[in-house]
Amino acid sequence: MQQANSDSPQRSIDMKCKILIVAIALSALALPSAAQVNLNMNNITCGQWLGFSPDAQQFVQYWMSGYYNAAANSSVLNYDRLQKNSAKVLAFCKKNKSKTLPTAIKASAS
């Protein structure tokens, strides 16, 4: 007799975090080693970010989320909050393409 699946919300979040870490690690492996690029995340404009591929946009979302969480001394990834804030930043950026991404985050994310 099999036991019913009793995944808790915390376990679901833990699994999403593990999947995210694996995805980032795998995407880093796919980059050519000779193509090292230095990118100042504070200088990315909304228009530039909107022009990135969907995978690159998502990478920047997670990177910025980690950056701001670390600045707030938080080591927790709230996936639902990240998705809601990402939608707000996207809407802001579509209307303000010349603004920097950090400006968009500060103006629209909670």
Biopython code that builds the backbone (N, CA, C, O; Angstrom):
import numpy as np
from Bio.PDB.StructureBuilder import StructureBuilder

atoms = [
    (1, "MET", "N", (0.844, -1.183, 0.000)),
    (1, "MET", "CA", (0.000, 0.000, 0.000)),
    (1, "MET", "C", (0.890, 1.247, 0.000)),
    (1, "MET", "O", (1.807, 1.358, 0.815)),
    (2, "GLN", "N", (0.621, 2.177, -0.907)),
    (2, "GLN", "CA", (1.439, 3.376, -0.987)),
    (2, "GLN", "C", (0.870, 4.453, -0.089)),
    (2, "GLN", "O", (-0.334, 4.551, 0.148)),
    (3, "GLN", "N", (1.805, 5.261, 0.402)),
    (3, "GLN", "CA", (1.418, 6.351, 1.270)),
    (3, "GLN", "C", (1.019, 7.558, 0.411)),
    (3, "GLN", "O", (1.604, 7.771, -0.652)),
    (4, "ALA", "N", (0.066, 8.324, 0.840)),
    (4, "ALA", "CA", (-0.365, 9.511, 0.110)),
    (4, "ALA", "C", (0.770, 10.526, 0.086)),
    (4, "ALA", "O", (1.540, 10.632, 1.039)),
    (5, "ASN", "N", (0.865, 11.261, -0.998)),
    (5, "ASN", "CA", (1.892, 12.281, -1.142)),
    (5, "ASN", "C", (1.508, 13.479, -0.272)),
    (5, "ASN", "O", (0.476, 14.113, -0.490)),
    (6, "SER", "N", (2.338, 13.771, 0.694)),
    (6, "SER", "CA", (2.015, 14.855, 1.635)),
    (6, "SER", "C", (3.082, 15.937, 1.574)),
    (6, "SER", "O", (3.668, 16.287, 2.599)),
    (7, "ASP", "N", (3.346, 16.483, 0.356)),
    (7, "ASP", "CA", (4.326, 17.546, 0.204)),
    (7, "ASP", "C", (3.821, 18.803, 0.906)),
    (7, "ASP", "O", (2.699, 19.251, 0.670)),
    (8, "SER", "N", (4.636, 19.344, 1.743)),
    (8, "SER", "CA", (4.289, 20.588, 2.413)),
    (8, "SER", "C", (4.684, 21.754, 1.523)),
    (8, "SER", "O", (5.486, 21.574, 0.607)),
    (9, "PRO", "N", (4.146, 22.947, 1.763)),
    (9, "PRO", "CA", (4.540, 24.118, 0.973)),
    (9, "PRO", "C", (6.044, 24.382, 1.086)),
    (9, "PRO", "O", (6.670, 24.800, 0.112)),
    (10, "GLN", "N", (6.625, 24.143, 2.255)),
    (10, "GLN", "CA", (8.060, 24.365, 2.431)),
    (10, "GLN", "C", (8.855, 23.411, 1.553)),
    (10, "GLN", "O", (9.860, 23.802, 0.959)),
    (11, "ARG", "N", (8.412, 22.169, 1.467)),
    (11, "ARG", "CA", (9.112, 21.193, 0.642)),
    (11, "ARG", "C", (9.032, 21.595, -0.829)),
    (11, "ARG", "O", (9.993, 21.419, -1.578)),
    (12, "SER", "N", (7.893, 22.131, -1.236)),
    (12, "SER", "CA", (7.725, 22.587, -2.606)),
    (12, "SER", "C", (8.676, 23.739, -2.909)),
    (12, "SER", "O", (9.274, 23.783, -3.985)),
    (13, "ILE", "N", (8.818, 24.663, -1.975)),
    (13, "ILE", "CA", (9.734, 25.793, -2.149)),
    (13, "ILE", "C", (11.170, 25.290, -2.189)),
    (13, "ILE", "O", (11.968, 25.746, -3.008)),
    (14, "ASP", "N", (11.502, 24.346, -1.301)),
    (14, "ASP", "CA", (12.843, 23.780, -1.300)),
    (14, "ASP", "C", (13.154, 23.129, -2.636)),
    (14, "ASP", "O", (14.267, 23.266, -3.143)),
    (15, "MET", "N", (12.199, 22.430, -3.211)),
    (15, "MET", "CA", (12.399, 21.768, -4.494)),
    (15, "MET", "C", (12.600, 22.803, -5.596)),
    (15, "MET", "O", (13.462, 22.627, -6.457)),
    (16, "LYS", "N", (11.814, 23.879, -5.581)),
    (16, "LYS", "CA", (11.971, 24.923, -6.584)),
    (16, "LYS", "C", (13.345, 25.563, -6.480)),
    (16, "LYS", "O", (13.965, 25.864, -7.501)),
    (17, "CYS", "N", (13.830, 25.775, -5.267)),
    (17, "CYS", "CA", (15.154, 26.350, -5.070)),
    (17, "CYS", "C", (16.228, 25.413, -5.614)),
    (17, "CYS", "O", (17.173, 25.864, -6.261)),
    (18, "LYS", "N", (16.089, 24.126, -5.360)),
    (18, "LYS", "CA", (17.060, 23.155, -5.863)),
    (18, "LYS", "C", (17.050, 23.140, -7.390)),
    (18, "LYS", "O", (18.107, 23.080, -8.019)),
    (19, "ILE", "N", (15.871, 23.193, -7.979)),
    (19, "ILE", "CA", (15.761, 23.217, -9.433)),
    (19, "ILE", "C", (16.416, 24.471, -9.986)),
    (19, "ILE", "O", (17.112, 24.415, -11.000)),
    (20, "LEU", "N", (16.197, 25.605, -9.324)),
    (20, "LEU", "CA", (16.796, 26.865, -9.751)),
    (20, "LEU", "C", (18.317, 26.783, -9.710)),
    (20, "LEU", "O", (18.991, 27.202, -10.651)),
    (21, "ILE", "N", (18.847, 26.251, -8.636)),
    (21, "ILE", "CA", (20.304, 26.143, -8.493)),
    (21, "ILE", "C", (20.885, 25.256, -9.587)),
    (21, "ILE", "O", (21.912, 25.590, -10.178)),
    (22, "VAL", "N", (20.240, 24.143, -9.855)),
    (22, "VAL", "CA", (20.706, 23.239, -10.906)),
    (22, "VAL", "C", (20.623, 23.930, -12.269)),
    (22, "VAL", "O", (21.541, 23.809, -13.081)),
    (23, "ALA", "N", (19.535, 24.649, -12.523)),
    (23, "ALA", "CA", (19.373, 25.334, -13.802)),
    (23, "ALA", "C", (20.457, 26.388, -14.006)),
    (23, "ALA", "O", (21.007, 26.511, -15.100)),
    (24, "ILE", "N", (20.762, 27.145, -12.961)),
    (24, "ILE", "CA", (21.809, 28.168, -13.062)),
    (24, "ILE", "C", (23.163, 27.505, -13.295)),
    (24, "ILE", "O", (23.954, 27.968, -14.117)),
    (25, "ALA", "N", (23.425, 26.426, -12.572)),
    (25, "ALA", "CA", (24.694, 25.721, -12.743)),
    (25, "ALA", "C", (24.824, 25.172, -14.159)),
    (25, "ALA", "O", (25.888, 25.279, -14.768)),
    (26, "LEU", "N", (23.763, 24.590, -14.684)),
    (26, "LEU", "CA", (23.807, 24.050, -16.033)),
    (26, "LEU", "C", (23.955, 25.146, -17.084)),
    (26, "LEU", "O", (24.661, 24.968, -18.077)),
    (27, "SER", "N", (23.292, 26.272, -16.865)),
    (27, "SER", "CA", (23.425, 27.354, -17.838)),
    (27, "SER", "C", (24.834, 27.937, -17.811)),
    (27, "SER", "O", (25.334, 28.385, -18.843)),
    (28, "ALA", "N", (25.475, 27.939, -16.657)),
    (28, "ALA", "CA", (26.851, 28.416, -16.570)),
    (28, "ALA", "C", (27.793, 27.485, -17.320)),
    (28, "ALA", "O", (28.774, 27.940, -17.909)),
    (29, "LEU", "N", (27.506, 26.186, -17.305)),
    (29, "LEU", "CA", (28.336, 25.226, -18.023)),
    (29, "LEU", "C", (28.214, 25.395, -19.529)),
    (29, "LEU", "O", (29.143, 25.073, -20.270)),
    (30, "ALA", "N", (27.079, 25.896, -19.981)),
    (30, "ALA", "CA", (26.849, 26.038, -21.406)),
    (30, "ALA", "C", (27.558, 27.258, -21.998)),
    (30, "ALA", "O", (27.665, 27.376, -23.218)),
    (31, "LEU", "N", (28.041, 28.161, -21.147)),
    (31, "LEU", "CA", (28.710, 29.359, -21.631)),
    (31, "LEU", "C", (30.133, 29.027, -22.054)),
    (31, "LEU", "O", (30.813, 28.267, -21.364)),
    (32, "PRO", "N", (30.597, 29.573, -23.164)),
    (32, "PRO", "CA", (31.984, 29.332, -23.562)),
    (32, "PRO", "C", (32.931, 29.972, -22.556)),
    (32, "PRO", "O", (32.719, 31.104, -22.121)),
    (33, "SER", "N", (33.957, 29.252, -22.197)),
    (33, "SER", "CA", (34.870, 29.741, -21.160)),
    (33, "SER", "C", (35.679, 30.941, -21.623)),
    (33, "SER", "O", (36.100, 31.745, -20.792)),
    (34, "ALA", "N", (35.907, 31.087, -22.913)),
    (34, "ALA", "CA", (36.700, 32.194, -23.422)),
    (34, "ALA", "C", (35.886, 33.480, -23.524)),
    (34, "ALA", "O", (36.453, 34.550, -23.744)),
    (35, "ALA", "N", (34.584, 33.394, -23.370)),
    (35, "ALA", "CA", (33.715, 34.556, -23.540)),
    (35, "ALA", "C", (33.352, 35.185, -22.207)),
    (35, "ALA", "O", (32.174, 35.411, -21.929)),
    (36, "GLN", "N", (34.342, 35.467, -21.386)),
    (36, "GLN", "CA", (34.076, 36.092, -20.101)),
    (36, "GLN", "C", (33.648, 37.534, -20.327)),
    (36, "GLN", "O", (34.306, 38.283, -21.050)),
    (37, "VAL", "N", (32.549, 37.910, -19.707)),
    (37, "VAL", "CA", (32.004, 39.250, -19.873)),
    (37, "VAL", "C", (31.774, 39.848, -18.501)),
    (37, "VAL", "O", (31.238, 39.195, -17.606)),
    (38, "ASN", "N", (32.181, 41.091, -18.345)),
    (38, "ASN", "CA", (31.880, 41.824, -17.119)),
    (38, "ASN", "C", (30.676, 42.704, -17.407)),
    (38, "ASN", "O", (30.653, 43.453, -18.384)),
    (39, "LEU", "N", (29.685, 42.603, -16.549)),
    (39, "LEU", "CA", (28.448, 43.337, -16.765)),
    (39, "LEU", "C", (28.072, 44.045, -15.469)),
    (39, "LEU", "O", (27.911, 43.408, -14.427)),
    (40, "ASN", "N", (27.936, 45.348, -15.541)),
    (40, "ASN", "CA", (27.503, 46.114, -14.378)),
    (40, "ASN", "C", (25.975, 46.118, -14.373)),
    (40, "ASN", "O", (25.337, 46.802, -15.173)),
    (41, "MET", "N", (25.408, 45.346, -13.460)),
    (41, "MET", "CA", (23.951, 45.185, -13.416)),
    (41, "MET", "C", (23.238, 46.509, -13.143)),
    (41, "MET", "O", (22.068, 46.659, -13.495)),
    (42, "ASN", "N", (23.920, 47.464, -12.525)),
    (42, "ASN", "CA", (23.297, 48.759, -12.238)),
    (42, "ASN", "C", (23.091, 49.595, -13.491)),
    (42, "ASN", "O", (22.326, 50.559, -13.470)),
    (43, "ASN", "N", (23.758, 49.242, -14.577)),
    (43, "ASN", "CA", (23.667, 50.038, -15.799)),
    (43, "ASN", "C", (22.724, 49.460, -16.845)),
    (43, "ASN", "O", (22.516, 50.076, -17.890)),
    (44, "ILE", "N", (22.155, 48.299, -16.588)),
    (44, "ILE", "CA", (21.227, 47.698, -17.550)),
    (44, "ILE", "C", (19.939, 48.526, -17.566)),
    (44, "ILE", "O", (19.332, 48.779, -16.525)),
    (45, "THR", "N", (19.541, 48.936, -18.760)),
    (45, "THR", "CA", (18.280, 49.683, -18.862)),
    (45, "THR", "C", (17.123, 48.714, -19.069)),
    (45, "THR", "O", (17.313, 47.555, -19.441)),
    (46, "CYS", "N", (15.946, 49.212, -18.823)),
    (46, "CYS", "CA", (14.745, 48.402, -19.054)),
    (46, "CYS", "C", (14.676, 47.953, -20.508)),
    (46, "CYS", "O", (14.335, 46.805, -20.793)),
    (47, "GLY", "N", (14.999, 48.861, -21.427)),
    (47, "GLY", "CA", (14.957, 48.524, -22.841)),
    (47, "GLY", "C", (15.931, 47.411, -23.193)),
    (47, "GLY", "O", (15.609, 46.519, -23.978)),
    (48, "GLN", "N", (17.130, 47.464, -22.607)),
    (48, "GLN", "CA", (18.107, 46.406, -22.851)),
    (48, "GLN", "C", (17.595, 45.079, -22.299)),
    (48, "GLN", "O", (17.664, 44.051, -22.972)),
    (49, "TRP", "N", (17.086, 45.111, -21.079)),
    (49, "TRP", "CA", (16.597, 43.896, -20.434)),
    (49, "TRP", "C", (15.444, 43.281, -21.224)),
    (49, "TRP", "O", (15.371, 42.063, -21.384)),
    (50, "LEU", "N", (14.540, 44.140, -21.718)),
    (50, "LEU", "CA", (13.421, 43.639, -22.519)),
    (50, "LEU", "C", (13.900, 42.997, -23.820)),
    (50, "LEU", "O", (13.217, 42.136, -24.374)),
    (51, "GLY", "N", (15.066, 43.407, -24.307)),
    (51, "GLY", "CA", (15.626, 42.845, -25.523)),
    (51, "GLY", "C", (16.361, 41.533, -25.322)),
    (51, "GLY", "O", (16.716, 40.868, -26.295)),
    (52, "PHE", "N", (16.595, 41.151, -24.072)),
    (52, "PHE", "CA", (17.266, 39.879, -23.780)),
    (52, "PHE", "C", (16.347, 38.716, -24.142)),
    (52, "PHE", "O", (15.130, 38.875, -24.229)),
    (53, "SER", "N", (16.943, 37.556, -24.349)),
    (53, "SER", "CA", (16.152, 36.340, -24.551)),
    (53, "SER", "C", (15.370, 36.052, -23.264)),
    (53, "SER", "O", (15.756, 36.525, -22.195)),
    (54, "PRO", "N", (14.287, 35.292, -23.350)),
    (54, "PRO", "CA", (13.536, 34.956, -22.130)),
    (54, "PRO", "C", (14.402, 34.296, -21.052)),
    (54, "PRO", "O", (14.231, 34.572, -19.865)),
    (55, "ASP", "N", (15.327, 33.428, -21.460)),
    (55, "ASP", "CA", (16.211, 32.781, -20.478)),
    (55, "ASP", "C", (17.125, 33.798, -19.807)),
    (55, "ASP", "O", (17.345, 33.737, -18.598)),
    (56, "ALA", "N", (17.652, 34.724, -20.585)),
    (56, "ALA", "CA", (18.532, 35.745, -20.019)),
    (56, "ALA", "C", (17.752, 36.693, -19.110)),
    (56, "ALA", "O", (18.250, 37.108, -18.063)),
    (57, "GLN", "N", (16.524, 37.032, -19.514)),
    (57, "GLN", "CA", (15.680, 37.875, -18.652)),
    (57, "GLN", "C", (15.458, 37.195, -17.305)),
    (57, "GLN", "O", (15.565, 37.825, -16.253)),
    (58, "GLN", "N", (15.149, 35.910, -17.352)),
    (58, "GLN", "CA", (14.896, 35.176, -16.108)),
    (58, "GLN", "C", (16.162, 35.086, -15.260)),
    (58, "GLN", "O", (16.096, 35.205, -14.037)),
    (59, "PHE", "N", (17.307, 34.879, -15.897)),
    (59, "PHE", "CA", (18.560, 34.839, -15.147)),
    (59, "PHE", "C", (18.781, 36.152, -14.401)),
    (59, "PHE", "O", (19.150, 36.151, -13.226)),
    (60, "VAL", "N", (18.554, 37.273, -15.092)),
    (60, "VAL", "CA", (18.722, 38.591, -14.466)),
    (60, "VAL", "C", (17.722, 38.761, -13.326)),
    (60, "VAL", "O", (18.071, 39.315, -12.283)),
    (61, "GLN", "N", (16.477, 38.291, -13.506)),
    (61, "GLN", "CA", (15.477, 38.381, -12.433)),
    (61, "GLN", "C", (15.975, 37.674, -11.175)),
    (61, "GLN", "O", (15.915, 38.229, -10.078)),
    (62, "TYR", "N", (16.465, 36.451, -11.342)),
    (62, "TYR", "CA", (16.930, 35.697, -10.181)),
    (62, "TYR", "C", (18.184, 36.324, -9.574)),
    (62, "TYR", "O", (18.345, 36.353, -8.354)),
    (63, "TRP", "N", (19.058, 36.819, -10.424)),
    (63, "TRP", "CA", (20.279, 37.442, -9.913)),
    (63, "TRP", "C", (19.931, 38.678, -9.090)),
    (63, "TRP", "O", (20.430, 38.859, -7.979)),
    (64, "MET", "N", (19.074, 39.521, -9.646)),
    (64, "MET", "CA", (18.684, 40.748, -8.938)),
    (64, "MET", "C", (17.930, 40.417, -7.651)),
    (64, "MET", "O", (18.117, 41.087, -6.635)),
    (65, "SER", "N", (17.090, 39.401, -7.686)),
    (65, "SER", "CA", (16.383, 38.983, -6.479)),
    (65, "SER", "C", (17.379, 38.567, -5.404)),
    (65, "SER", "O", (17.254, 38.960, -4.244)),
    (66, "GLY", "N", (18.356, 37.779, -5.793)),
    (66, "GLY", "CA", (19.382, 37.364, -4.838)),
    (66, "GLY", "C", (20.170, 38.532, -4.303)),
    (66, "GLY", "O", (20.490, 38.584, -3.115)),
    (67, "TYR", "N", (20.486, 39.473, -5.177)),
    (67, "TYR", "CA", (21.240, 40.663, -4.765)),
    (67, "TYR", "C", (20.460, 41.471, -3.721)),
    (67, "TYR", "O", (20.996, 41.826, -2.671)),
    (68, "TYR", "N", (19.191, 41.755, -4.025)),
    (68, "TYR", "CA", (18.398, 42.555, -3.096)),
    (68, "TYR", "C", (18.073, 41.788, -1.809)),
    (68, "TYR", "O", (18.000, 42.393, -0.739)),
    (69, "ASN", "N", (17.881, 40.487, -1.894)),
    (69, "ASN", "CA", (17.665, 39.696, -0.678)),
    (69, "ASN", "C", (18.912, 39.699, 0.191)),
    (69, "ASN", "O", (18.813, 39.807, 1.413)),
    (70, "ALA", "N", (20.075, 39.584, -0.420)),
    (70, "ALA", "CA", (21.322, 39.615, 0.343)),
    (70, "ALA", "C", (21.517, 40.980, 0.990)),
    (70, "ALA", "O", (21.957, 41.074, 2.136)),
    (71, "ALA", "N", (21.187, 42.035, 0.255)),
    (71, "ALA", "CA", (21.308, 43.390, 0.810)),
    (71, "ALA", "C", (20.389, 43.579, 2.013)),
    (71, "ALA", "O", (20.701, 44.342, 2.927)),
    (72, "ALA", "N", (19.258, 42.881, 2.007)),
    (72, "ALA", "CA", (18.303, 42.953, 3.123)),
    (72, "ALA", "C", (18.601, 41.878, 4.171)),
    (72, "ALA", "O", (17.823, 41.681, 5.104)),
    (73, "ASN", "N", (19.730, 41.188, 4.009)),
    (73, "ASN", "CA", (20.151, 40.136, 4.936)),
    (73, "ASN", "C", (19.116, 39.008, 5.021)),
    (73, "ASN", "O", (18.866, 38.458, 6.094)),
    (74, "SER", "N", (18.523, 38.677, 3.880)),
    (74, "SER", "CA", (17.547, 37.599, 3.809)),
    (74, "SER", "C", (18.088, 36.501, 2.901)),
    (74, "SER", "O", (18.551, 36.771, 1.792)),
    (75, "SER", "N", (18.028, 35.284, 3.371)),
    (75, "SER", "CA", (18.499, 34.155, 2.568)),
    (75, "SER", "C", (17.329, 33.305, 2.060)),
    (75, "SER", "O", (17.516, 32.155, 1.662)),
    (76, "VAL", "N", (16.132, 33.877, 2.076)),
    (76, "VAL", "CA", (14.930, 33.144, 1.690)),
    (76, "VAL", "C", (14.472, 33.611, 0.307)),
    (76, "VAL", "O", (14.366, 34.809, 0.048)),
    (77, "LEU", "N", (14.205, 32.650, -0.572)),
    (77, "LEU", "CA", (13.627, 32.960, -1.868)),
    (77, "LEU", "C", (12.128, 32.728, -1.780)),
    (77, "LEU", "O", (11.666, 31.592, -1.670)),
    (78, "ASN", "N", (11.381, 33.811, -1.830)),
    (78, "ASN", "CA", (9.926, 33.726, -1.840)),
    (78, "ASN", "C", (9.498, 33.739, -3.307)),
    (78, "ASN", "O", (9.379, 34.800, -3.922)),
    (79, "TYR", "N", (9.268, 32.550, -3.856)),
    (79, "TYR", "CA", (9.012, 32.403, -5.284)),
    (79, "TYR", "C", (7.761, 33.174, -5.724)),
    (79, "TYR", "O", (7.778, 33.818, -6.773)),
    (80, "ASP", "N", (6.697, 33.121, -4.954)),
    (80, "ASP", "CA", (5.465, 33.840, -5.317)),
    (80, "ASP", "C", (5.707, 35.342, -5.359)),
    (80, "ASP", "O", (5.241, 36.031, -6.266)),
    (81, "ARG", "N", (6.436, 35.839, -4.375)),
    (81, "ARG", "CA", (6.757, 37.267, -4.329)),
    (81, "ARG", "C", (7.646, 37.636, -5.523)),
    (81, "ARG", "O", (7.452, 38.684, -6.140)),
    (82, "LEU", "N", (8.606, 36.789, -5.845)),
    (82, "LEU", "CA", (9.472, 37.034, -6.990)),
    (82, "LEU", "C", (8.651, 37.137, -8.276)),
    (82, "LEU", "O", (8.885, 38.029, -9.092)),
    (83, "GLN", "N", (7.695, 36.232, -8.457)),
    (83, "GLN", "CA", (6.860, 36.250, -9.663)),
    (83, "GLN", "C", (6.001, 37.518, -9.728)),
    (83, "GLN", "O", (5.879, 38.127, -10.791)),
    (84, "LYS", "N", (5.413, 37.911, -8.613)),
    (84, "LYS", "CA", (4.581, 39.118, -8.583)),
    (84, "LYS", "C", (5.416, 40.366, -8.859)),
    (84, "LYS", "O", (5.017, 41.234, -9.635)),
    (85, "ASN", "N", (6.584, 40.445, -8.212)),
    (85, "ASN", "CA", (7.450, 41.602, -8.421)),
    (85, "ASN", "C", (8.001, 41.635, -9.843)),
    (85, "ASN", "O", (8.150, 42.709, -10.427)),
    (86, "SER", "N", (8.300, 40.475, -10.396)),
    (86, "SER", "CA", (8.796, 40.420, -11.775)),
    (86, "SER", "C", (7.757, 40.956, -12.742)),
    (86, "SER", "O", (8.098, 41.666, -13.688)),
    (87, "ALA", "N", (6.504, 40.626, -12.518)),
    (87, "ALA", "CA", (5.426, 41.141, -13.369)),
    (87, "ALA", "C", (5.317, 42.663, -13.242)),
    (87, "ALA", "O", (5.093, 43.354, -14.236)),
    (88, "LYS", "N", (5.473, 43.182, -12.030)),
    (88, "LYS", "CA", (5.416, 44.630, -11.814)),
    (88, "LYS", "C", (6.582, 45.328, -12.497)),
    (88, "LYS", "O", (6.404, 46.374, -13.121)),
    (89, "VAL", "N", (7.776, 44.752, -12.384)),
    (89, "VAL", "CA", (8.964, 45.334, -13.014)),
    (89, "VAL", "C", (8.819, 45.296, -14.533)),
    (89, "VAL", "O", (9.173, 46.260, -15.212)),
    (90, "LEU", "N", (8.308, 44.204, -15.064)),
    (90, "LEU", "CA", (8.083, 44.082, -16.505)),
    (90, "LEU", "C", (7.143, 45.180, -16.996)),
    (90, "LEU", "O", (7.424, 45.835, -18.000)),
    (91, "ALA", "N", (6.038, 45.380, -16.298)),
    (91, "ALA", "CA", (5.076, 46.422, -16.686)),
    (91, "ALA", "C", (5.726, 47.807, -16.626)),
    (91, "ALA", "O", (5.522, 48.626, -17.522)),
    (92, "PHE", "N", (6.505, 48.070, -15.575)),
    (92, "PHE", "CA", (7.196, 49.353, -15.439)),
    (92, "PHE", "C", (8.175, 49.543, -16.591)),
    (92, "PHE", "O", (8.229, 50.609, -17.205)),
    (93, "CYS", "N", (8.948, 48.498, -16.878)),
    (93, "CYS", "CA", (9.973, 48.594, -17.923)),
    (93, "CYS", "C", (9.377, 48.831, -19.300)),
    (93, "CYS", "O", (9.961, 49.552, -20.109)),
    (94, "LYS", "N", (8.233, 48.241, -19.578)),
    (94, "LYS", "CA", (7.593, 48.448, -20.882)),
    (94, "LYS", "C", (7.227, 49.911, -21.095)),
    (94, "LYS", "O", (7.188, 50.377, -22.233)),
    (95, "LYS", "N", (6.960, 50.636, -20.020)),
    (95, "LYS", "CA", (6.581, 52.041, -20.104)),
    (95, "LYS", "C", (7.770, 52.984, -19.935)),
    (95, "LYS", "O", (7.678, 54.162, -20.280)),
    (96, "ASN", "N", (8.891, 52.476, -19.404)),
    (96, "ASN", "CA", (10.048, 53.314, -19.063)),
    (96, "ASN", "C", (11.343, 52.660, -19.537)),
    (96, "ASN", "O", (12.195, 52.312, -18.720)),
    (97, "LYS", "N", (11.496, 52.493, -20.834)),
    (97, "LYS", "CA", (12.616, 51.732, -21.384)),
    (97, "LYS", "C", (13.981, 52.375, -21.137)),
    (97, "LYS", "O", (14.998, 51.683, -21.173)),
    (98, "SER", "N", (14.020, 53.664, -20.892)),
    (98, "SER", "CA", (15.313, 54.318, -20.667)),
    (98, "SER", "C", (15.766, 54.256, -19.201)),
    (98, "SER", "O", (16.924, 54.545, -18.898)),
    (99, "LYS", "N", (14.869, 53.886, -18.305)),
    (99, "LYS", "CA", (15.222, 53.766, -16.884)),
    (99, "LYS", "C", (16.097, 52.532, -16.669)),
    (99, "LYS", "O", (16.017, 51.562, -17.422)),
    (100, "THR", "N", (16.927, 52.583, -15.638)),
    (100, "THR", "CA", (17.750, 51.416, -15.329)),
    (100, "THR", "C", (16.908, 50.363, -14.619)),
    (100, "THR", "O", (15.885, 50.670, -14.008)),
    (101, "LEU", "N", (17.354, 49.133, -14.712)),
    (101, "LEU", "CA", (16.626, 48.048, -14.074)),
    (101, "LEU", "C", (16.549, 48.226, -12.557)),
    (101, "LEU", "O", (15.486, 47.987, -11.984)),
    (102, "PRO", "N", (17.637, 48.637, -11.873)),
    (102, "PRO", "CA", (17.504, 48.877, -10.426)),
    (102, "PRO", "C", (16.465, 49.956, -10.105)),
    (102, "PRO", "O", (15.759, 49.860, -9.101)),
    (103, "THR", "N", (16.372, 50.978, -10.954)),
    (103, "THR", "CA", (15.357, 52.024, -10.747)),
    (103, "THR", "C", (13.956, 51.406, -10.876)),
    (103, "THR", "O", (13.063, 51.710, -10.085)),
    (104, "ALA", "N", (13.777, 50.546, -11.866)),
    (104, "ALA", "CA", (12.482, 49.883, -12.056)),
    (104, "ALA", "C", (12.131, 49.019, -10.864)),
    (104, "ALA", "O", (10.982, 48.994, -10.423)),
    (105, "ILE", "N", (13.109, 48.319, -10.346)),
    (105, "ILE", "CA", (12.862, 47.431, -9.190)),
    (105, "ILE", "C", (12.463, 48.263, -7.976)),
    (105, "ILE", "O", (11.494, 47.942, -7.289)),
    (106, "LYS", "N", (13.201, 49.317, -7.718)),
    (106, "LYS", "CA", (12.913, 50.160, -6.558)),
    (106, "LYS", "C", (11.566, 50.860, -6.685)),
    (106, "LYS", "O", (10.883, 51.083, -5.685)),
    (107, "ALA", "N", (11.180, 51.208, -7.914)),
    (107, "ALA", "CA", (9.914, 51.922, -8.131)),
    (107, "ALA", "C", (8.692, 51.022, -8.101)),
    (107, "ALA", "O", (7.595, 51.480, -7.780)),
    (108, "SER", "N", (8.868, 49.735, -8.433)),
    (108, "SER", "CA", (7.683, 48.910, -8.603)),
    (108, "SER", "C", (7.619, 47.675, -7.730)),
    (108, "SER", "O", (6.521, 47.182, -7.470)),
    (109, "ALA", "N", (8.733, 47.155, -7.267)),
    (109, "ALA", "CA", (8.727, 45.920, -6.484)),
    (109, "ALA", "C", (8.474, 46.221, -5.010)),
    (109, "ALA", "O", (8.768, 47.308, -4.513)),
    (110, "SER", "N", (7.919, 45.222, -4.332)),
    (110, "SER", "CA", (7.657, 45.398, -2.890)),
    (110, "SER", "C", (8.475, 44.413, -2.097)),
    (110, "SER", "O", (8.400, 44.396, -0.869)),
]
sb = StructureBuilder()
sb.init_structure("model")
sb.init_model(0)
sb.init_chain("A")
sb.init_seg("    ")
for serial, (resi, resn, name, xyz) in enumerate(atoms, 1):
    if name == "N":
        sb.init_residue(resn, " ", resi, " ")
    sb.init_atom(name, np.array(xyz, "f"), 0.0, 1.0, " ", f" {name:<3s}", serial, name[0])
structure = sb.get_structure()
